Amino acid sequence: MGSLGFASINLPKFSSPVKKPIVVSTWDSGMPVNAEAWKILSNSGKSVDAVEAGAIYIENDINCCVGLGGFPDRDGIVTLDACIMDEKANCGAVAGLEQIKHPISVARKVMESTPHVILVGAGAQQFALENGFKLEEKKLSDDATKAYKEWLIKSKYQPEINIENKKQNGPFAPNFFDDGTANHDTMGLVAMDVNSDLSGAVTTSGMAYKIHGRVGDSPIIGAGLFVDNEIGAATSSGVGEEVIRICGTHLVVEFMRNGYSPEMACKKACERIVNRDRKKAATLQVGFLALNKKGEYGAYAIQKGFVFSVKSNDENQIHSSKFLI
């Protein structure tokens, strides 16, 4: 048995019909994201185009904590992270990107036009501008401004579990509270098209009030997103540092490679975090979401409250994931 605890490496064999196309995404805000991706998938489009379109949709929503409408770091600056990965293991990412509206599209440009995987900070911004992306005004949204001013009163960073799922003023309203507390908000989605090709994308403004320069799991291939077109794809949401420590989405895909269902693969990845430090795990949230080559999906989280959205020919709904604690 190897160090990861895998008994053998065998590709799953599926006998029943594959459910395709299909797109799954994190949180209830994934419903309109899936709808945007579905416009491409339902017209026999490619999964990589679908996941990019879904990510762009939520980056356009100034009332969401993804994109330039998101919460700033402790210096009052909004920095964006994103990544994308296709069925051929091509991938691109940006981190710490400022004043660019669509980091997911910059990530795709990195994937398609450079020999690199990830660009960061000023270099990522320079690359974006050189490739036709527009520099946006350096200004916080009204909601983020209000939250940041209130946070400055205490200037205390304390992530709150499932803050993405505790909404004000409607299901897709900004994630902030009267005392200005906020956390991260991440949109991760994975899809399979009519050709059975898998792709995934992640976009985020990261943890609110983080140290300037902090990067979580979202733009890191194998942490916030991983796609293996023979097996499946996975994405994550929650405290990125914990996902990075176990190479979380890569781990989920490897569990699926060994025959575990998407749900059980996600559960075992959560257990890897919890078993290392149960006391610490009780104070944080991580959720994994996976889709296998058969079109089966599943999720699991450390804490109660992680939800995800599914769109296929058979369904269009939000599910609550199972949880450990």
N, C-alpha and C positions, 0 to 999 in steps of 0.2 A: 504494500500500500504506500502511495506516495505521500509527500509531506502535506499536501492539501487534503488528504483523506479520501482520495478517489480510488476505488478498487480497480477500475479498468476504464479504458477509453473506447467506447462503442457509439457509433452514430445511431440516434433513435430511428426506428423503423415504424412508419405510419401506414396503416391499412385502410382507415376510413377516409372519406373525402376531406380535402383541405378546405378550411374556411378562408376564402379570399375574395376580394380584398378586405382588409381590416386595418383599423388604426386605433391605438390605445394611448391614452395620455394621463398625466398626473393631475389630480385635483378636479373639482367640479368645473373649474374654469376651462378644463379641457373639452367641454361640450362644444362651444363655438369654434375652438381650435380644430377639433375633429371634423366639424362641418366644413371648414375651409379645406382641410386636407382631402375630404371626401369628394369635393368637386373634381379633383384630379384623379383620385383612385377610381371613382365610378365611371370615368371616361377612359379607362384603360391606361391612365398615365403612370409614370414611374414613381415608386415610393419615395425616392430622394427629393423629387419635386414636391410631393405631397407634404412631407414633413417640414420642408423649408416654408411652404405656404402657410402651414399651421402656425409655425413659430412667428412668421411675419405678422400674422393676424394679431397675436397677443402683444407683440412689440409695438403695434400701432395704437394699442389701447392705453391712453394716457391715465386712465383710472385704475390701472393694474400695476402691481409692484414688479412687473417685468418690463424691461426697456427703460427709456428715459423718464418715464413716469414713476419709476421705482424710488425707493428710499436711498438716501445718500450714505456714505461712510461717515465716520466721526468728524471728518474735516468738512462735511457738507458737500461732498463731490459724489455724483452718481457714476459708478464704474460698472461696465457690463461685461459679461462672460457668455460665450456660446460655443457650441461645437456641432458638427454634423458628420455622419458616417454612412457610406452607401454599401451596396451588396458586394462590392469588390474590395472591401476594406480600405477604400480611399477615405481619408478623413482630414478635416481641417478645424481649427479652433482659434478663438481670440480670447484674451483675458485682460482685464483692467482697461477696457476700451472706453474712451470718453467722447461724448458729443456726436456719436454716430447712431442713427436711429435703428438700423437693422444689423446688429452684430451677427445674426445667423447668416445673412447673405455675405458678409465679409468673411466669415468662417468658410463658407462654401467657395469663395474666391481663393482663399488660401489653399483649399483642397485641390482646386482645379488648375491653378496657374502658378503654383510654387512647388519646390521640392520639399517644403517644410510641412509640419503638422500644426504648429501653434505659434502665433505672434502675440506679443504682449505690449501693453502700455502705449507709449508714444510711437513705438515702431508699428504697432497694429493700426494706430490712427493714421500715421503717414501712409501706410499701405492702402488703407481705405480711401484716402483722399486721392492718391495716385490712380486709383481704379474707379473714379467717378462718383464715390459716395460723398454726400453733402455734410459739411460741418454744421451741426445744429447749435442753437444758442445755448450757452451754459447757464441754465436756469432750472430750478426745481419746480415741479408741479405744485399747484396750490396745496394739495393734500400732503405732499411730502414736506413742503415748507412748514406747514402747521405741526406736523408730527416731529420734525427735526427741532423746531424751536422749543417744543415741550420736552423733548428728550434732553436738550441742553441744560435744562434746569437741574437734572440729577447727573447727567452724563454717565449713566451706568449701562453697561452692556450685559444683558441677561436674556439669552434666547428663550422664547416661549414655545412650548410644544404645540404643534398643529396650528400655528397662527395663520397659516395659509387658508385654513378651513373655518376661521372665525371671522365672518364678514360683517361689515356694517353697511346699511343702506342698500341691501340687495345682494344677490349671490355673487356678483363679480366686482363688488366695491373694493376700495383700497383696504389693506390690512393694517389699520392703526387703531389705537385706543386713546381714550381721553388723556392718559398720562404720557402719550407719545411713544409707548413701547412698540417695538416691531421686530421682526426677525428677517428671515430670508423668504423669497418667493421664487420658485423655479417651475418652469414649464418644460417637461420632458415628454417626448412622444416617439413612438416606434410604430412602423407600419409595414404591411406586406401588400404588394400589388398583385394584379392578375397574373403576372409572370412568376409569382412566388418569390420575388426578390424583396429583401428586407432592407430598411434604412431607418435611421433615427436622428433626432435633433434635440438639443437642449438650449434654452436661453434663460438668462437670469440677470437680475441686478445684484445678486448675492445677499449676504447678510447685511441687514441695516446696521449702521453705526459701527461697522467693522473697522479695524485699523486700515488706513489707506495703503493699498497694495495687496491686501489679502485676496487670495484666490482659493475658492473651494473646489469641490469635485466636478462641478457642472461642465467646465470646458476640457476636462481631462479624460481622454479616451481610455476606457478600462475602469474608470471610477464613476463618473456621472453618466456615461453612455458606452455601450459596446454592442457591436453587430457582427455576427458570424453567419453568413448566408446559408451555411449547411445546417445550422442548429437553431438559432434564434437571436433575439435582441433583448436588451434590458436597459432601463434607465432608473434614476433614483431621485429622491427629494428628501431634504432634511439637513442635518448637520454634516456638511461636506467633509470635514476633517475626519470623521469616523468612517465615511465611505472610502476616502483615500487610503486609510490605514489597512483596509482589506482588499483594495482593488475591486470594489463591490460589484459593479456590473459585469466585469470579466468573470468574477467568481460565480455569479448567477448563471451566466451562459455555460461555464464549465460544468456546473451541476446539471444543467439541462443536457449537456453532451453525454453525461453519464446516466441519462434516462429519467431524471427527476422531472416532474411536471413543472410548469412555470411557477405555480403557487408554492410548491415545496422547495424549489430552487431559491425563491425569494426568502422563504422562511429560514432556510439553512444559512443564508448570508446574514440575516438578522441575528441568528443565534451566534454567529461568529463574533459579532460585535458585543452582544450581551454577555456571552460566556467569558470574555476577556476581563470585563469589569462590570459586574451587575449593578453595583452602587451607582456608578457613573451613568450607566445605560438608563437607569430609572429617571434621570433628569433630562433626557434628550429624546428626539425623534429622528428616525430614519425609516423611509419606506422604499421598497423596491417594486418595480413593475416590469413584467417580462411577457414576451410573445414568442412562441416557438414556430417552427417551420410548418406545423400543421394548422396554424391559425388559432391555437389554444393560448389563452392569456391567463395571467394570475398575478397576484400581488401579496405582499406581506409587510408588516411594519413592526417596529419595536413597541410603540404605544398605540392605543386606540385613537381613531380619528382620521387615519389616512384614507382618502377616497381617490378613485380613478374613473376615467370616462372611456367608454367603448363605442365604436361605430363600425358596423358591418352591414351586410345585406339583411341580417337577421335581427339586429338590435341597435339601439341608440339610447344608452342609459349610463347612469352613474352607479358605481358599486363601492361598497365599503370593504376595505381589506381586513383580513384577520390580523391578529396582533399577538405579541408575546406577553406584554406586561399589562 
